[in-house]
């Protein structure tokens, strides 16, 4: 159980004591507290792990790439905080340590870039079921267009600087983001 649950319980108790919020409001407050506090806690754990293992710089650069795309595009959402942590850890481990063992060239970068851009155009934004209920869908096209534009910019930069040691983890983390984005989108289409 995340440590932040300790703080969430106390904050919710304080909100209930105010008598200004009904249980539906408390549920929305709980959801957003869990969302943000769990993300902060998860980020702290990941920073410690990757710095301790000597790949802190690669991790920070990958976090920047994901932070510019995922809030707009969405993607896979695990059912619990711990599952989210383990899936996130696995994704960064794949992008930083495992997938870079595969030799990539300009053609592969273009193929991954095209896949990522098309995935973003087709599937973004893909939200969690809880967020889908309360999301303002009027801005979906805007989010999709911005996420697509940012993905294109990343791949232009990565194509130009493909020989830089940070390029390969960045290519793979953006690929993984878009792979899971399209996988979630396809699984929802199949279920409907």
ZIZIUR-V681738 format. One record per residue. N is the residue number from 1. RES is the residue in three letters. SS is DSSP state (alpha for helix, beta for strand, coil for the rest). OMEGA is omega in whole degrees, 0 to 359 (none if undefined). D_FIRST is the distance of its C-alpha to the first C-alpha in Angstrom with 1 decimal. Layout:
N:RES:SS:OMEGA:D_FIRST
N:RES:SS:OMEGA:D_FIRST
This chain:
1:UNK:coil:181:0.0
2:UNK:coil:178:3.8
3:UNK:coil:182:6.5
4:UNK:alpha:176:8.5
5:UNK:alpha:177:7.2
6:UNK:alpha:181:9.4
7:UNK:alpha:181:12.2
8:UNK:alpha:180:12.0
9:UNK:alpha:180:12.6
10:UNK:alpha:178:15.4
11:UNK:alpha:179:16.9
12:UNK:alpha:177:17.1
13:UNK:alpha:179:18.7
14:UNK:alpha:178:21.2
15:UNK:alpha:178:22.0
16:UNK:alpha:181:22.7
17:UNK:alpha:179:24.9
18:UNK:coil:181:27.0
19:UNK:coil:178:28.1
20:UNK:coil:187:28.8
21:UNK:coil:174:26.1
22:UNK:coil:185:26.1
23:UNK:alpha:176:23.0
24:UNK:alpha:176:23.6
25:UNK:alpha:179:23.5
26:UNK:alpha:178:20.3
27:UNK:alpha:178:18.7
28:UNK:alpha:178:20.0
29:UNK:alpha:179:18.9
30:UNK:alpha:182:15.3
31:UNK:alpha:182:15.5
32:UNK:alpha:175:16.9
33:UNK:alpha:178:14.7
34:UNK:alpha:181:11.6
35:UNK:alpha:186:13.9
36:UNK:alpha:181:15.2
37:UNK:alpha:177:12.5
38:UNK:alpha:178:10.1
39:UNK:alpha:178:13.4
40:UNK:alpha:180:14.3
41:UNK:alpha:179:11.2
42:UNK:alpha:180:11.6
43:UNK:alpha:178:15.3
44:UNK:alpha:179:15.1
45:UNK:alpha:181:13.4
46:UNK:alpha:178:16.1
47:UNK:alpha:180:18.8
48:UNK:alpha:182:18.3
49:UNK:alpha:186:18.3
50:UNK:alpha:174:21.4
51:UNK:alpha:180:23.2
52:UNK:alpha:181:22.8
53:UNK:coil:173:24.1
54:UNK:coil:180:27.0
55:UNK:coil:181:26.5
56:UNK:alpha:181:25.2
57:UNK:alpha:178:28.2
58:UNK:alpha:180:27.8
59:UNK:alpha:181:24.2
60:UNK:alpha:179:25.2
61:UNK:alpha:178:28.0
62:UNK:alpha:178:26.0
63:UNK:alpha:179:23.5
64:UNK:alpha:179:26.6
65:UNK:alpha:181:27.9
66:UNK:alpha:181:24.8
67:UNK:alpha:179:24.5
68:UNK:alpha:184:28.1
69:UNK:alpha:190:27.8
70:UNK:alpha:180:24.4
71:UNK:alpha:180:24.2
72:UNK:alpha:185:27.6
73:UNK:alpha:183:27.5
74:UNK:beta:180:24.0
75:UNK:coil:182:22.9
76:UNK:coil:176:20.3
77:UNK:coil:179:17.1
78:UNK:coil:185:14.3
79:UNK:coil:178:12.9
80:UNK:coil:179:9.2
81:UNK:alpha:181:7.6
82:UNK:alpha:176:7.1
83:UNK:alpha:177:10.6
84:UNK:alpha:180:11.9
85:UNK:alpha:182:11.1
86:UNK:alpha:177:12.9
87:UNK:alpha:179:15.7
88:UNK:alpha:178:16.2
89:UNK:alpha:179:16.5
90:UNK:alpha:179:18.8
91:UNK:alpha:180:20.9
92:UNK:alpha:176:21.5
93:UNK:alpha:178:22.2
94:UNK:alpha:184:24.7
95:UNK:alpha:186:26.3
96:UNK:alpha:187:26.7
97:UNK:alpha:191:27.5
98:UNK:alpha:184:28.4
99:UNK:alpha:176:30.2
100:UNK:alpha:175:32.3
101:UNK:alpha:176:34.0
102:UNK:coil:179:35.8
103:UNK:coil:177:38.9
104:UNK:coil:178:39.2
105:UNK:coil:183:42.4
106:UNK:alpha:181:43.6
107:UNK:alpha:179:43.8
108:UNK:alpha:178:40.2
109:UNK:alpha:179:39.1
110:UNK:alpha:180:41.2
111:UNK:alpha:178:39.9
112:UNK:alpha:178:36.2
113:UNK:alpha:179:37.1
114:UNK:alpha:177:38.9
115:UNK:alpha:182:36.1
116:UNK:alpha:180:33.6
117:UNK:alpha:180:36.0
118:UNK:alpha:178:36.9
119:UNK:alpha:180:33.2
120:UNK:alpha:179:32.5
121:UNK:alpha:184:35.7
122:UNK:alpha:194:35.0
123:UNK:alpha:184:31.3
124:UNK:coil:348:30.2
125:UNK:coil:176:28.5
126:UNK:beta:185:25.9
127:UNK:coil:171:23.1
128:UNK:coil:181:20.1
129:UNK:alpha:179:21.3
130:UNK:alpha:182:19.9
131:UNK:alpha:180:21.6
132:UNK:alpha:181:24.7
133:UNK:alpha:187:25.4
134:UNK:alpha:185:25.7
135:UNK:coil:173:27.0
136:UNK:coil:186:30.5
137:UNK:alpha:178:32.1
138:UNK:alpha:184:35.3
139:UNK:alpha:182:34.0
140:UNK:alpha:179:32.9
141:UNK:alpha:178:36.1
142:UNK:alpha:179:35.7
143:UNK:alpha:179:32.2
144:UNK:alpha:181:33.4
145:UNK:alpha:179:36.5
146:UNK:alpha:179:34.8
147:UNK:alpha:179:32.2
148:UNK:alpha:179:35.1
149:UNK:alpha:180:37.1
150:UNK:alpha:178:34.4
151:UNK:alpha:178:34.0
152:UNK:alpha:179:37.7
153:UNK:alpha:179:37.9
154:UNK:alpha:183:35.3
155:UNK:alpha:173:37.3
156:UNK:alpha:179:40.6
157:UNK:alpha:183:39.3
158:UNK:alpha:177:37.8
159:UNK:alpha:180:41.1
160:UNK:alpha:183:43.2
161:UNK:coil:185:41.1
162:UNK:coil:179:40.2
163:UNK:coil:178:41.3
164:UNK:coil:185:38.9
165:UNK:coil:179:36.2
166:UNK:coil:183:33.5
167:UNK:alpha:185:34.9
168:UNK:alpha:177:33.7
169:UNK:alpha:179:29.9
170:UNK:alpha:178:30.4
171:UNK:alpha:184:32.3
172:UNK:alpha:180:29.7
173:UNK:alpha:177:26.7
174:UNK:alpha:175:28.8
175:UNK:alpha:181:29.9
176:UNK:alpha:177:26.3
177:UNK:alpha:183:25.4
178:UNK:alpha:175:28.5
179:UNK:alpha:180:28.2
180:UNK:alpha:175:24.8
181:UNK:alpha:181:26.3
182:UNK:alpha:178:29.3
183:UNK:alpha:178:27.4
184:UNK:alpha:180:25.3
185:UNK:alpha:179:28.5
186:UNK:alpha:180:30.5
187:UNK:alpha:177:28.1
188:UNK:alpha:178:28.2
189:UNK:alpha:180:32.0
190:UNK:alpha:180:32.3
191:UNK:alpha:180:30.4
192:UNK:coil:none:32.6
